[in-house]
Amino acid sequence: MNKAIESVLAEPLPGAPRPVCFSVLRVPYFLEPNYDEAAPFIESNRDRLIKKWGGERGWEEQKRRHDLKGRGTAAGIPHFNLDRLASNSMASHRLIQHVGKTYGLRVSEGLYDRLNTYYFVDGHALNDKPRLAKVAAEEIAQLVASEGGKANADVPPSIMAEEEVLAFLQGDQGRKEIEMALQALDDLGVHGIPKFIIEG
């Protein structure tokens, strides 16, 4: 889980006259929702961004305005792989949601962090289902073990093996919930991340 969020959850506004209670809810966000779900990847992120910003010049201007490298360094991410493989991310969003329901928020947030490195740093496609299944199964096993086997049920579920993760990714479970979340974001006018909604 993000260290800043962990810190605030542990001790929200120390010394404040009235404690502040809040929840952080991760919702799915698609960079390119119309990419073909059947394709492991569509294009490099470099090609995607050059097209998005109207060519090389627009992309260079956006890089200067956005300062992603500087912000990444400040957040502990020394390198973003510009040529990472961009793909539809529905399957990975469904997996994060399923892991959260099965093993709890700390495990799903840990997997989310690992997949951020997998995509943004290592450059792998989020829709390369066999590769994603291998990485996710390894991370889930490690995270559940570090949690002492705790889960969302009285009887802890078995740890998903690579084959089970792959079968899940190739299926459709959880799609309706992701689609409803995306519709809710659209209704709220959320078109970028991160976004914080305070007091409704």
Disulfide bonds with the S-S distance in Angstrom:
none
